Every structure is written in structure tokens, then in C-alpha cells.
């Protein structure tokens, strides 16, 4: 980065001085060093709230992927990391955890800058959560039995758990810091080496994490960071030097990753988009249910896979629930994501914003009636920030729009007619979605 670019980013992040990671955004972290890409190609990182370019980050090629995998392969096959004792690896990872704890403010500011998440939620869901993730995995690692003897009538066997090898970790744009750590801590504690592939929309968090890993004393090649587009990412997933792929992202891309790994009999873990429902039964406390949906449906500006993007309620309580939902949503400030009072910020990109608007249009065309935010939809600016509230359409059971998976500040309230023959849970499962769901049921029996 030029000095002018660095000064601009320092000002945006509102810090006195940035550490070394910011000097290397146009490079890759491979083999324990910051190295230039094979072609010098970069991509713009765009602020969701202003649509100005805040940084230019390296865009890895297949040649760069080869270098990163080779570094991870060498670190696993011949390096010290997988041969350390658990206590030795824990000592290094505790230093990582402590360094992240000291950097919580800058972690949150980076996330808000690149993702547009409200700063209060960046602190809670990314910075603080990242430290908690490290604590949780280290606690498990301290007690985990990596070897045990199992006996049966026909004899005994020693069962051992060993590091799988080189792991490719593909990170989504909506959790740029916490999702990295959710994959890195268990893989590294187990003794694996990692090629980390952050999303091009939100790559800066991974650069800070690379710096932390380096400072904590991880051996060269144990963690490598390569932001990349679709072609180089697919090449990385298919790379013969990779033993395991862990992917978090869309269902469509996850299906492609599963296909590629299945053809090669490669280990793969997928965490994909959901289309979760809040089921509000007739005896539920509506005030308590609606209060829970404030974060349950709209945190991170509606851009989380497990959010309750469908709300199922019987027709007898439809009007009452919609009234409460509208009143709740109208109390959520929309605005500058760096304002601690803001609860709803911009979509991560213009493309994502337009996708949300397309789904609102689809719902209206299918007969849904927007009950909040519809009048202000025309005010959506090119910069993403508006004075409008999240859109809340009311849909019938036959609408297709509530069944489709997307990330954005839009929830659908569906009134259903239920009977013993058609339960609310059956209504949920009829969406045709292949994605995992995390339904929540509100009932007076459980509250």
C-alpha cells in the first residue's frame, strides 16, 4: 500500500497507527512471510457504508495457491508443529488468544469497515466471540483423549486421533474474524496446518489474524492466507496437497465443493446457508417472542445464516404479531455502522443490496404485502445507507420468496392455518431447502 492509502485506512479505522499487517494487504502470507502475488493482481475492498475503496488486497492465482499448499504441506510433513505435544501447542495458541484479546477494538473496527456491521455487534459477535472461541477449544483440547484402549470379547485395540494434515479453510464474508478463528483454533490445536481463504469482500480481518499468528510463534507454513476469486478457490479445494476442506458459505457453492471433494474422496465439512423459522404457537408470550427476534432475525443487519428469516404464526394472531413486530423494528436505529447506537447498517455490497430488493419485489409479485419499509425502498442509495427500516413482508403459505435462502435485512411473516394433519413443523420442512435450519418454537409451555 502507498503511504496515502495507509493514511486513509488509519483514519477510517480511527487509530493512531496501524501495525504491519496493513502494509502487506497487496501481498500474501505464505510460509511465514509476506510475499507478492505471482501477477501483482489486486482487488478493491469497498466500504459498504460509503462505497469508497478502503484498501486494495492481493488476489491469489493458481500459482500462488500452489505456493501456499506447498508451504503448508512442508510444515506438516517435515515441520515441528504436528510433532509438538499438546501442551506445547496450547502454549502457542494461548499467546494467540491473548493477542486477540488485546486487539479487540481494532478487530471490531476492521469488521465494521469491510463488512458494514454495526460496531456494537462487531465487538460482540466478532471481537469478543473470537476470544471466547479460542477459550472454548483450548478447554476441550486440554481434556481430549487422543489415544485410548478399547476392549471387546475378541481382544483390545489402541484407538488414536491424529491430525488430518493440510486443511483448506474457506471463510464467508459475513463472519470475517470469528469464522476464521472457528476453523483455525481446532485445526491448529489438533496439529494440522492451514491454508486460509478469506472472502474478497472482507479479507482484512484474516491479515490481522496472520500477523497475530506470526507474533505468537507459529512455525513458518503452519498458517497461510490467500484471498482468491472463484477459479483459484476451486483450484485450492481440488488441490492434491490438501487433505481436508472446511467450507462456510452459500448452499449453491457448498454443493459444488461437496461435488469436487466427493469425486476425490477428500474429507469435507460444510456449514451452509439456512432458512430458519420462528414458530410462534397460540399460547406463546408474543412480547417475549418479538423481543427475542430483535437479535434472532436482524442482527448483523440480517446477514447471518442461522437467523429466523421466516416467522410462522396462526391466522388468529397474525395482526397482533405484525403490530408488535413493526413496533419493535421501528425502534432499531438505521445509520452509520460506526455509531454505537446503530442496530441496522448497510448490506455488505451493492450486489447484496440489490438481491434483497429483488426478493422484496418477488414477494410482492406473489401477493405478499409489505407492512414496513416498503414506502422507503425507493430511498435506497447507491451507498447502501438509507433512512428506511428493514423490510417486513407478510406472506401466505404459497409464497415462494420466504422459502429461498439469502442474507439481508428482510424477514417474512407467514400466517398459517394448522391442524393435526399439518403441524407448524411440517410447514417448515416443506420449503424444499437442502440447507440446515435452526428453528425456534415459542410456546407458553417452554417460556
C-alpha positions as CSV (number, residue, x, y, z in Angstrom):
1,X,0.0,0.0,0.0
2,X,1.1,3.6,-0.6
3,X,1.6,5.9,2.3
4,X,-1.5,7.8,1.3
5,X,-3.6,4.6,1.2
6,X,-2.3,3.6,4.6
7,X,-3.1,7.1,6.0
8,X,-6.7,6.8,4.6
9,X,-7.2,3.3,6.2
10,X,-5.7,4.5,9.5
11,X,-8.2,7.4,9.5
12,X,-11.1,5.1,8.7
13,X,-10.2,2.8,11.5
14,X,-9.8,5.7,13.8
15,X,-6.5,4.5,15.3
16,X,-3.2,6.4,15.9
17,X,-1.1,3.8,13.9
18,X,-1.7,0.5,12.2
19,X,0.6,-2.4,12.7
20,X,2.5,-4.3,10.0
21,X,-0.5,-6.3,8.5
22,X,-1.8,-3.1,6.9
23,X,1.5,-2.6,5.0
24,X,1.1,-6.0,3.3
25,X,-2.5,-6.0,2.1
26,X,-1.3,-6.3,-1.5
27,X,0.7,-9.4,-0.6
28,X,0.0,-12.9,0.6
29,X,1.1,-14.6,3.8
30,X,2.9,-17.8,2.8
31,X,5.5,-19.8,4.6
32,X,5.7,-17.4,7.5
33,X,6.5,-14.4,5.3
34,X,4.6,-11.7,3.4
35,X,5.2,-12.3,-0.3
36,X,4.0,-10.7,-3.5
37,X,1.5,-12.5,-5.7
38,X,2.6,-14.1,-8.9
39,X,1.0,-11.4,-11.1
40,X,0.7,-8.5,-8.7
41,X,-3.1,-8.6,-9.2
42,X,-5.3,-6.9,-6.5
43,X,-9.0,-6.3,-5.8
44,X,-10.7,-3.4,-4.2
45,X,-12.1,-3.6,-0.7
46,X,-15.1,-1.3,-0.7
47,X,-16.7,0.3,2.3
48,X,-20.4,-0.9,2.4
49,X,-21.5,2.4,4.1
50,X,-19.8,4.8,1.7
51,X,-18.9,2.6,-1.4
52,X,-15.4,4.2,-1.4
53,X,-12.4,2.0,-1.8
54,X,-10.7,1.5,1.6
55,X,-7.9,-0.9,0.5
56,X,-6.5,-3.0,-2.3
57,X,-5.9,-6.6,-1.4
58,X,-4.0,-9.3,-3.1
59,X,-6.0,-11.6,-5.4
60,X,-4.2,-15.0,-5.4
61,X,-3.7,-17.0,-8.6
62,X,-3.4,-20.8,-9.0
63,X,0.4,-20.4,-8.9
64,X,0.0,-18.6,-5.5
65,X,-2.2,-21.4,-4.3
66,X,0.5,-23.9,-5.3
67,X,3.0,-22.0,-3.1
68,X,0.6,-21.8,-0.2
69,X,-0.2,-25.5,-0.3
70,X,3.5,-26.4,-0.7
71,X,4.3,-24.3,2.4
72,X,1.5,-26.0,4.5
73,X,2.5,-29.4,3.2
74,X,6.1,-29.0,4.1
75,X,5.2,-27.6,7.6
76,X,3.0,-30.6,8.2
77,X,5.2,-33.3,6.7
78,X,8.6,-32.1,8.0
79,X,7.9,-29.2,10.4
80,X,7.7,-29.2,14.2
81,X,4.0,-28.2,14.7
82,X,2.3,-31.7,14.4
83,X,5.1,-33.2,16.4
84,X,4.8,-30.9,19.4
85,X,3.0,-32.1,22.5
86,X,-0.5,-30.7,23.1
87,X,0.9,-28.6,26.0
88,X,3.4,-27.0,23.6
89,X,0.7,-26.2,21.0
90,X,-1.6,-24.9,23.8
91,X,1.2,-22.5,24.9
92,X,1.4,-21.0,21.4
93,X,-2.4,-20.8,21.0
94,X,-2.8,-19.1,24.4
95,X,-0.5,-16.4,23.1
96,X,-2.7,-16.1,20.0
97,X,-5.8,-15.8,22.2
98,X,-4.2,-13.2,24.5
99,X,-3.0,-11.1,21.5
100,X,-6.6,-11.2,20.0
101,X,-7.9,-10.1,23.4
102,X,-5.6,-7.1,23.4
103,X,-6.7,-6.2,19.8
104,X,-10.5,-6.5,20.3
105,X,-11.1,-2.8,19.4
106,X,-9.2,-2.9,16.1
107,X,-10.7,-6.3,15.3
108,X,-14.2,-4.8,15.6
109,X,-13.2,-1.7,13.6
110,X,-11.8,-3.8,10.8
111,X,-15.0,-5.8,10.6
112,X,-17.2,-2.7,10.6
113,X,-15.1,-1.1,7.9
114,X,-15.1,-4.1,5.5
115,X,-18.5,-5.7,6.3
116,X,-20.5,-2.7,7.4
117,X,-21.7,-4.5,10.6
118,X,-22.8,-2.1,13.4
119,X,-19.8,-1.5,15.6
120,X,-21.5,-2.7,18.8
121,X,-22.3,-6.0,17.1
122,X,-18.8,-6.3,15.6
123,X,-17.4,-6.1,19.1
124,X,-19.8,-8.7,20.5
125,X,-20.1,-11.1,17.6
126,X,-16.6,-10.9,16.1
127,X,-14.0,-9.5,18.5
128,X,-15.3,-10.8,21.9
129,X,-16.7,-14.0,20.3
130,X,-13.3,-14.7,18.7
131,X,-11.6,-14.8,22.1
132,X,-14.4,-17.0,23.5
133,X,-13.9,-19.4,20.6
134,X,-10.3,-19.8,21.5
135,X,-11.1,-20.3,25.2
136,X,-13.6,-23.0,24.3
137,X,-11.4,-25.0,22.0
138,X,-8.4,-24.8,24.3
139,X,-10.5,-26.1,27.2
140,X,-11.6,-29.1,25.0
141,X,-8.1,-29.7,23.9
142,X,-6.7,-29.9,27.4
143,X,-9.1,-32.8,28.2
144,X,-9.4,-34.5,24.9
145,X,-8.2,-38.1,24.8
146,X,-6.1,-38.5,21.7
147,X,-5.4,-42.2,22.4
148,X,-7.4,-44.8,24.2
149,X,-7.6,-48.6,24.5
150,X,-10.9,-50.2,23.6
151,X,-11.6,-53.8,24.7
152,X,-14.1,-56.3,23.3
153,X,-14.6,-60.0,23.7
154,X,-12.2,-60.8,20.9
155,X,-9.4,-58.6,22.1
156,X,-8.2,-55.0,22.6
157,X,-7.3,-52.2,20.2
158,X,-5.5,-48.9,20.6
159,X,-7.5,-46.1,19.0
160,X,-5.6,-42.9,18.3
161,X,-6.7,-39.5,16.9
162,X,-4.1,-37.9,14.7
163,X,-4.0,-34.5,12.8
164,X,-5.6,-35.0,9.4
165,X,-2.9,-32.9,7.5
166,X,-3.2,-29.8,5.4
167,X,-6.6,-28.1,5.8
168,X,-8.2,-25.6,3.4
169,X,-10.4,-23.3,5.3
170,X,-12.8,-21.2,3.2
171,X,-14.3,-18.2,5.1
172,X,-17.6,-16.4,4.4
173,X,-17.9,-12.6,4.1
174,X,-20.4,-12.3,6.9
175,X,-18.2,-13.5,9.7
176,X,-14.7,-12.4,8.6
177,X,-12.9,-12.7,12.0
178,X,-14.9,-15.1,14.2
179,X,-15.4,-17.6,11.3
180,X,-11.6,-17.6,10.7
181,X,-10.9,-18.5,14.4
182,X,-13.7,-21.0,14.5
183,X,-11.7,-23.0,11.9
184,X,-8.2,-22.1,12.9
185,X,-8.3,-23.0,16.6
186,X,-9.4,-26.6,16.4
187,X,-7.3,-27.4,13.3
188,X,-4.1,-25.9,14.8
189,X,-4.7,-27.5,18.2
190,X,-5.0,-30.8,16.6
191,X,-1.7,-30.3,14.8
192,X,-2.9,-29.5,11.3
193,X,-1.5,-26.8,9.0
194,X,-3.9,-24.5,7.3
195,X,-4.4,-22.6,4.0
196,X,-6.9,-19.9,4.9
197,X,-9.0,-18.4,2.1
198,X,-10.9,-15.3,3.2
199,X,-13.7,-13.8,1.1
200,X,-12.6,-11.0,-1.2
201,X,-15.3,-8.7,0.2
202,X,-13.9,-8.9,3.7
203,X,-10.3,-10.1,3.7
204,X,-8.6,-7.6,6.1
205,X,-9.5,-9.5,9.2
206,X,-7.5,-12.5,8.1
207,X,-4.5,-10.3,7.6
208,X,-4.6,-9.2,11.2
209,X,-5.0,-12.8,12.3
210,X,-2.0,-13.8,10.2
211,X,0.1,-11.1,12.0
212,X,-1.1,-12.4,15.4
213,X,-0.2,-16.0,14.5
214,X,3.2,-14.9,13.4
215,X,3.9,-12.9,16.5
216,X,2.7,-15.8,18.7
217,X,5.4,-18.0,17.3
218,X,3.7,-20.4,15.0
219,X,6.3,-22.1,12.8
220,X,6.5,-21.0,9.2
221,X,3.9,-22.5,6.9
222,X,1.5,-23.6,9.6
223,X,-0.9,-20.8,8.7
224,X,-1.1,-19.3,5.2
225,X,-3.5,-16.6,4.0
226,X,-4.6,-16.4,0.3
227,X,-7.6,-14.3,-0.7
228,X,-8.8,-15.6,-4.0
229,X,-11.6,-15.4,-6.5
230,X,-13.7,-18.3,-7.7
231,X,-11.3,-20.0,-10.1
232,X,-8.3,-20.0,-7.7
233,X,-10.6,-21.0,-4.8
234,X,-11.9,-24.1,-6.7
235,X,-8.3,-25.0,-7.6
236,X,-7.4,-24.8,-3.9
237,X,-10.4,-27.1,-3.0
238,X,-9.3,-29.6,-5.6
239,X,-5.5,-29.4,-4.8
240,X,-4.0,-32.8,-4.3
241,X,-1.8,-31.4,-1.5
242,X,-4.9,-30.6,0.6
243,X,-6.2,-33.4,2.9
244,X,-9.3,-31.7,4.3
245,X,-11.6,-28.9,3.2
246,X,-13.8,-26.9,5.7
247,X,-16.2,-24.5,3.9
248,X,-18.7,-22.0,5.2
249,X,-20.8,-20.2,2.7
250,X,-23.8,-20.4,0.4
251,X,-25.7,-23.7,-0.3
252,X,-25.0,-23.4,-4.0
253,X,-21.3,-23.1,-3.6
254,X,-21.3,-25.7,-0.9
255,X,-23.0,-28.2,-3.2
256,X,-20.1,-27.5,-5.7
257,X,-17.5,-28.0,-3.0
258,X,-19.1,-31.3,-2.0
259,X,-19.2,-32.5,-5.6
260,X,-15.5,-31.7,-6.1
261,X,-14.4,-33.3,-2.8
262,X,-16.7,-36.3,-3.3
263,X,-15.1,-37.0,-6.7
264,X,-11.7,-37.1,-5.0
265,X,-12.8,-38.8,-1.8
266,X,-11.5,-35.8,0.1
267,X,-12.7,-35.1,3.6
268,X,-15.0,-32.1,3.7
269,X,-17.1,-30.2,6.3
270,X,-19.8,-27.9,5.1
271,X,-21.6,-25.1,7.0
272,X,-24.2,-23.7,4.6
273,X,-26.9,-21.1,4.4
274,X,-30.1,-21.8,6.4
275,X,-33.7,-20.7,6.1
276,X,-34.7,-21.0,9.7
277,X,-38.1,-20.3,11.1
278,X,-39.5,-18.9,14.3
279,X,-42.7,-20.8,15.1
280,X,-45.0,-18.9,17.4
281,X,-47.7,-21.0,18.9
282,X,-51.1,-19.7,20.1
283,X,-50.1,-19.9,23.8
284,X,-46.8,-18.0,23.4
285,X,-45.9,-14.7,25.0
286,X,-45.9,-12.5,21.9
287,X,-43.9,-9.7,23.6
288,X,-41.2,-12.1,24.7
289,X,-41.1,-13.8,21.2
290,X,-40.8,-10.4,19.4
291,X,-38.1,-9.2,21.8
292,X,-36.1,-12.3,21.0
293,X,-36.5,-11.7,17.3
294,X,-34.7,-8.4,17.5
295,X,-31.4,-10.2,17.5
296,X,-32.7,-13.5,16.4
297,X,-33.8,-12.2,13.0
298,X,-32.0,-8.9,12.4
299,X,-28.5,-9.0,14.0
300,X,-25.6,-8.2,11.7
301,X,-28.2,-6.3,9.5
302,X,-29.9,-9.6,8.7
303,X,-26.7,-11.2,7.2
304,X,-26.3,-14.4,9.3
305,X,-27.2,-17.9,8.1
306,X,-29.0,-19.0,11.3
307,X,-31.3,-16.0,11.5
308,X,-35.0,-16.6,11.7
309,X,-35.9,-15.3,8.3
310,X,-39.4,-16.9,8.4
311,X,-41.9,-16.3,11.2
312,X,-44.8,-18.7,11.4
313,X,-47.9,-17.7,13.3
314,X,-51.5,-18.8,13.2
315,X,-54.0,-16.5,11.5
316,X,-55.8,-15.7,14.7
317,X,-52.6,-13.9,16.0
318,X,-51.3,-12.6,12.7
319,X,-52.4,-9.0,13.1
320,X,-51.4,-8.9,16.7
321,X,-47.9,-10.2,15.9
322,X,-47.4,-7.9,12.9
323,X,-48.3,-4.9,15.1
324,X,-45.7,-5.9,17.7
325,X,-43.0,-6.7,15.1
326,X,-43.5,-3.4,13.3
327,X,-43.3,-1.5,16.6
328,X,-40.1,-3.4,17.5
329,X,-38.4,-2.9,14.2
330,X,-39.2,0.9,14.2
331,X,-37.1,1.2,17.4
332,X,-34.0,-0.1,15.6
333,X,-31.8,2.8,14.5
334,X,-30.5,2.6,10.9
335,X,-27.4,4.5,10.0
336,X,-23.6,4.9,10.3
337,X,-22.3,1.5,11.4
338,X,-19.6,3.2,13.5
339,X,-22.3,4.9,15.6
340,X,-22.7,2.7,18.8
341,X,-26.4,3.3,18.7
342,X,-26.9,1.9,15.2
343,X,-28.5,-1.5,15.1
344,X,-29.0,-1.8,11.3
345,X,-26.2,-1.0,8.9
346,X,-25.8,-1.4,5.1
347,X,-25.6,-4.6,3.2
348,X,-22.1,-5.8,2.5
349,X,-22.2,-4.8,-1.2
350,X,-24.4,-3.2,-3.8
351,X,-24.9,-6.7,-5.3
352,X,-26.2,-8.0,-2.0
353,X,-28.5,-5.0,-1.5
354,X,-29.9,-5.5,-5.0
355,X,-30.5,-9.1,-4.2
356,X,-32.5,-8.2,-1.1
357,X,-34.6,-5.8,-3.1
358,X,-35.2,-8.4,-5.8
359,X,-36.7,-10.7,-3.1
360,X,-38.9,-8.0,-1.9
361,X,-40.2,-7.5,-5.4
362,X,-40.6,-11.3,-5.8
363,X,-42.7,-11.4,-2.6
364,X,-44.9,-8.5,-3.8
365,X,-45.4,-10.2,-7.2
366,X,-46.5,-13.3,-5.4
367,X,-49.1,-11.5,-3.4
368,X,-47.2,-10.6,-0.2
369,X,-48.0,-7.2,1.4
370,X,-45.0,-5.2,2.8
371,X,-46.1,-3.9,6.1
372,X,-43.0,-1.9,7.0
373,X,-40.2,-0.3,4.9
374,X,-41.9,-0.7,1.6
375,X,-42.5,3.0,1.1
376,X,-38.9,3.8,1.7
377,X,-37.4,1.2,-0.6
378,X,-37.0,3.8,-3.4
379,X,-34.8,5.7,-1.0
380,X,-32.1,3.0,-1.0
381,X,-29.0,4.9,-2.1
382,X,-26.0,3.7,-4.1
383,X,-24.0,4.0,-0.8
384,X,-26.3,1.4,0.9
385,X,-27.2,3.5,3.9
386,X,-30.8,4.7,4.0
387,X,-33.3,6.0,6.4
388,X,-35.6,3.1,5.8
389,X,-36.3,0.2,8.2
390,X,-35.8,-3.5,7.4
391,X,-38.5,-4.7,5.1
392,X,-41.1,-7.0,6.7
393,X,-43.5,-8.6,4.2
394,X,-46.5,-10.6,5.2
395,X,-46.9,-13.8,3.1
396,X,-49.3,-16.6,2.6
397,X,-48.4,-20.2,2.7
398,X,-47.9,-20.5,-1.1
399,X,-45.4,-17.7,-1.4
400,X,-42.0,-18.9,-2.8
401,X,-40.0,-15.9,-1.6
402,X,-39.9,-16.8,2.1
403,X,-38.5,-20.3,1.2
404,X,-35.4,-19.1,-0.6
405,X,-32.1,-18.5,1.2
406,X,-30.4,-15.1,1.1
407,X,-28.7,-12.8,3.5
408,X,-30.3,-9.4,4.1
409,X,-32.4,-7.3,6.3
410,X,-35.8,-8.8,5.3
411,X,-37.9,-11.2,7.3
412,X,-41.2,-12.8,6.1
413,X,-44.1,-13.3,8.5
414,X,-46.3,-16.2,7.3
415,X,-49.7,-16.8,8.7
416,X,-50.6,-20.5,8.6
417,X,-53.7,-22.5,9.1
418,X,-52.6,-25.5,11.1
419,X,-54.4,-28.7,12.1
420,X,-53.5,-32.1,13.4
421,X,-52.8,-33.1,9.8
422,X,-50.5,-30.2,9.1
423,X,-48.4,-29.0,12.0
424,X,-46.2,-25.9,12.1
425,X,-43.1,-28.1,11.9
426,X,-44.4,-29.8,8.8
427,X,-44.9,-26.4,7.3
428,X,-41.3,-25.6,8.0
429,X,-40.0,-28.7,6.4
430,X,-42.0,-28.2,3.2
431,X,-39.6,-25.5,2.0
432,X,-37.6,-27.8,-0.3
433,X,-34.4,-26.3,1.1
434,X,-31.3,-28.5,1.4
435,X,-29.8,-26.1,3.9
436,X,-29.6,-26.8,7.6
437,X,-32.2,-25.0,9.7
438,X,-32.3,-23.8,13.4
439,X,-36.0,-23.4,14.1
440,X,-37.1,-21.9,17.4
441,X,-40.6,-22.6,18.8
442,X,-42.2,-20.1,21.2
443,X,-44.9,-21.6,23.4
444,X,-46.2,-20.9,26.8
445,X,-45.1,-24.4,27.8
446,X,-41.5,-23.5,27.1
447,X,-41.2,-19.9,28.2
